[in-house]
Amino acid sequence: MTPPVSATGPEDLITRDNVVAGIQKLRFFPLALVGGNGSHLIEAGGRTLLDLSASWTASALGHGHPVVAKALARVAASPPGASILSATHSEAVGLAEELLAVVPGGGERRVHLGLSGSDVNDAALRAARHATGRPVVVAFEGGYHGGFGAGFMASGLHISAGSAPVRADVRLVPYPQPFRESDAMARSLSALENALAPGDVAVVAVEAIQCDGGLVVPPDGFLAAVAQRSRAAGALLLLDEVKVGLGRTGSMNSFDHEGVVPDLVTIGKGLGGGLPAAALIGPASVLDERRASALLTTAGNPYSCAVARAVLGHIVESDLPGRSRIAGDRLRSGLSEALADEPCVGEVRGRGLLVGVDLVTDRDTRGGDAAFARRVVYRLWQLGAIAYYVGGHVIELTPPLTISDTEIDEAIALVSRAVREAHLVDDETIAPWAGW
Ligand SMILES: Cc1ncc(COP(=O)(O)O)c(C=O)c1O
């Protein structure tokens, strides 16, 4: 018989995982978990780790939050079925109404419930093509919109990695990289104008901060300019809020600070508090047709919806966007100060509790140091905290929105120590952990 996992060390779980896990893996160090609480995760073997990723933002309220447990227990005691395809229930309708209250938009709107960022982006892009009768999606180089479907096909990261094909109905334009180019915004907007010029673009899909592409924060005014140009060309604007929405950047929606009101908004990850839950919000004119063209049997299931309502309610009632702003400032300024004299740190940037540490080979030339980033996250794990890198060389810090000041100070100390001690990790140790 298999022993209970908590009684075994991480090595045992990792060995068994190596036998069963395949293309789903994106591993940076040998992490095998058996539990979690708040901002901490518990490793097989009993070590407690500070989670500075919040499971790639999926655990927005941290691990094992009481509002999540309570909602789950309540609905599990008498679940109104498990699907909204042919029946509705109060958790699904309630969630849709509550999402409409926090995502701006005018006119008659609909909420399509999904299970993942990928499926709601797929639904959004397909609906946009159908509603406009236009074939082309414009998206950004370095963007990430999904692991399958139309979002996968429009993800710059998948296309540049060769995982998704180059297609005639997907046009990529550069995302502005202000840290690396002086005329970043002008170059990007001029490419966008060219991409829109033929008049065949259904939708422009954009992230307000490009996370997986390297935690790239565009210059102020970029989103508003993208919105203006998309509208002028008769294209819809899709804001992909899957990673950056629901308070992560210090406001409820990451686009609020530019006063942009998108046509379509997709939300996921943190919404489900660890359960699969996602949503697409948009005009009735786009999301009413074609009937039954985006069916997923368990999308809108009462368990996910009840937990999502509890998560959203807690974010609103506890003003977690406000907390994210204050906590994020503390994390960013603390790290900037602690790392000021490290020549390998090019920039500490971000907004709210979405913080990136850009590692460079040289502060003048600003070339990214991917080999160093691999060592830093590995050393960080050895020291007792979890974070991953994005864009090859940027350490991404997205702790739970509930992280305390004491935990933030601990994070600053651990991350700066990992940067200073990364040289202790040798090539042989990290060789099996390929990351991205
Ligand atoms: C911006 C963005 N959109 C969409 C997705 C896809 O979400 P999921 O992995 O839940 O399908 C991700 C996941 O990383 C994301 O970061």
Ligand as a Chemical Component Dictionary entry (heavy atoms), coordinates in Angstrom:
data_LIG
# 
_chem_comp.id                   LIG 
_chem_comp.type                 NON-POLYMER 
_chem_comp.pdbx_formal_charge   0 
_chem_comp.three_letter_code    LIG 
# 
loop_
_chem_comp_atom.comp_id 
_chem_comp_atom.atom_id 
_chem_comp_atom.alt_atom_id 
_chem_comp_atom.type_symbol 
_chem_comp_atom.charge 
_chem_comp_atom.model_Cartn_x 
_chem_comp_atom.model_Cartn_y 
_chem_comp_atom.model_Cartn_z 
_chem_comp_atom.pdbx_ordinal 
LIG C1 C1 C 0 -2.898 36.534 -18.874 1  
LIG C2 C2 C 0 -3.324 35.097 -18.879 2  
LIG N1 N1 N 0 -4.376 34.724 -19.619 3  
LIG C3 C3 C 0 -4.812 33.452 -19.648 4  
LIG C4 C4 C 0 -4.175 32.468 -18.942 5  
LIG C5 C5 C 0 -4.667 31.060 -18.998 6  
LIG O1 O1 O 0 -5.281 30.723 -17.803 7  
LIG P1 P1 P 0 -5.458 29.190 -17.380 8  
LIG O2 O2 O 0 -4.086 28.643 -17.168 9  
LIG O3 O3 O 0 -6.287 29.249 -16.150 10 
LIG O4 O4 O 0 -6.177 28.504 -18.491 11 
LIG C6 C6 C 0 -3.053 32.804 -18.162 12 
LIG C7 C7 C 0 -2.311 31.762 -17.415 13 
LIG O5 O5 O 0 -1.174 31.918 -17.062 14 
LIG C8 C8 C 0 -2.629 34.158 -18.121 15 
LIG O6 O6 O 0 -1.550 34.531 -17.395 16 
# 
loop_
_chem_comp_bond.comp_id 
_chem_comp_bond.atom_id_1 
_chem_comp_bond.atom_id_2 
_chem_comp_bond.value_order 
_chem_comp_bond.pdbx_ordinal 
LIG C1 C2 SING 1  
LIG C2 N1 SING 2  
LIG C2 C8 DOUB 3  
LIG N1 C3 DOUB 4  
LIG C3 C4 SING 5  
LIG C4 C5 SING 6  
LIG C4 C6 DOUB 7  
LIG C5 O1 SING 8  
LIG O1 P1 SING 9  
LIG P1 O2 DOUB 10 
LIG P1 O3 SING 11 
LIG P1 O4 SING 12 
LIG C6 C7 SING 13 
LIG C6 C8 SING 14 
LIG C7 O5 DOUB 15 
LIG C8 O6 SING 16 
# 
